[in-house]
């Protein structure tokens, strides 16, 4: 594949257009599969080694990052994580294009963030035809267990995604959203500062 053709394929990927596995194969060197395997098999006490592997795996990673193994990623290098991140077990990044996660984000067990989908018509899925759109998770978001965030979604500052949700549309800031498909059910207000406290 020529450099010009690679640029054309990258332009189609960036535009969210369908491309095939063969067309995108030149990106294989950006996959961090060996480092991800190593991270998932590194003992908990080897904190410095774990940190070094995260830096090698991700496109960027902030300070005070906690990511409990195992986790999985298509590339790893297209994931960008801010400070004070907590990711629980079985977090999956399908990061054919960028996944950008802000500061203070918490993600519960068995969550999938997928930037990639496939055409509906089977003829267009030949050679694993697919399209990709970036995901953005803003600061202070909490995503509940077993949720799936789909291509092109942006989750706004401070929002909470209820467990088991399928997030197919962007979610505004400071809201609670849940369900399949995920829908906003209410705003987050100052009253939420007093829930589950000793003072009733």
Residue, then its C-alpha position, 0 to 999 in steps of 0.5 A: x500500500x502506498x503512502x498516498x493510499x494510506x493517507x486516503x484510508x486515514x481520511x476515510x476513517x477520520x470522516x467516519x466512513x466504512x473501511x475494511x480490515x485489509x485497508x486498515x492493516x498498515x496501522x497494526x504497529x500501533x497496537x499494544x497487545x504485548x504490553x497489555x498482556x504484560x500489564x494484565x499479568x503483572x503482580x499488584x505489588x509491582x507498582x512502578x512496572x504497572x505505571x511504566x506499562x500504562x505509559x507505554x500502552x496509552x496515547x497519554x495517561x495522567x497521574x494517580x491512575x488506577x486500572x484494575x486488570x484485566x483490561x482489553x484494548x484494540x490498540x491502546x495507543x488511541x486512548x487518552x486518560x486524565x488524572x485521578x482515573x479509576x477503571x475497574x476490572x474487565x474494562x474494554x476499549x475498542x479504540x480504532x480512533x480516539x477515546x478521550x477520558x477527562x480527570x476524575x472519571x470512575x468506570x465500574x466493572x465490565x464496561x465497554x467503550x467502543x468507537x467502532x460499529x459495522x454496516x447494517x447490510x451484510x454485503x458491506x461487512x465483507x473483510x470486516x467492513x467497519x466505521x469509527x467515531x471518537x468517544x469523549x468522556x468529560x471530567x468527573x463522570x461515573x459509568x456504572x457496571x456492564x454499560x456500553x458506550x457506542x461510537x461518537x458519544x460524548x458524556x458531559x461533565x459530572x454525569x452518571x450512567x446507570x448500570x447496564x446502559x447502552x449509551x448511543x447518544x451524547x449525554x449532557x453535563x450533570x445528569x443521571x442517565x440510564x437504560x437501553x437506549x440510555x436516556x436522561x432521567x434527571x438532573x444532578x442537584x445540590x440535594x444529591x450532596x446530602x444523600x446517604x449521609x448521617x444527617x437525615 
